[in-house]
Amino acid sequence: MKFLKKSLFLSLAFGLSLLTLSLVSQTKTSAASQAETEANYVYTAQPGDSYTELARASIIRYDLDTEDVDLNAAQVTAAETWVTQAAGSPQIYVGQEVLVSKDSVQKYADQAASLDDSAKGRWQVYADKGSITNGELKDKVRDTVSEVAAKTAAQKAKDEASKNDQEEKQDDKKASRRWVIVAIVVLLVLSAVTLIRSSNQKDE
């Protein structure tokens, strides 16, 4: 009978240990990286990309977001050239994270906006060589920027919803596991109490 009592107490101690471990467990979640920082436009280089093209995309984005700036093809060509030169005309490779300084974009976009007609005429020659037209430039880039922005926002919303769903499921699993352990402990305690009382009655 003493052996039985000892076994019951050991079982009770084991059940309480499981409950304690369950209550103190925590789940870590990773933070999502942002596609854009306060200081830079951030891109992942795709096949055929160059720094100049990504600088151009940044300039158009700045143009579209700034009401008092309205650049034509010649001015965009000038601004993208200056931004690229200021960055050191870097070579980029597919998959590389490319940063384009927002301060540089603002500086040279504003500088290009102040070009006189003579200067714009000279830059238009380069714009024509680059197959940039006044009529199609902003519409083409606007579609690209809008698509990326929409996908980024949709992906962030999807990731956030998925993260919340996973956290809720984990919380439900934790709660269920805790209740199961509590139930087991309660049963062990009741069994121990019942057997101890029965043993005491027989001893009497």
Secondary structure as GFF3:
##gff-version 3
##sequence-region A 1 204
A	DSSP	alpha_helix	2	24	.	.	.	ID=ss1
A	DSSP	beta_strand	40	44	.	.	.	ID=ss2
A	DSSP	alpha_helix	51	65	.	.	.	ID=ss3
A	DSSP	alpha_helix	73	86	.	.	.	ID=ss4
A	DSSP	beta_strand	97	101	.	.	.	ID=ss5
A	DSSP	alpha_helix	102	113	.	.	.	ID=ss6
A	DSSP	alpha_helix	117	129	.	.	.	ID=ss7
A	DSSP	alpha_helix	137	203	.	.	.	ID=ss8
###
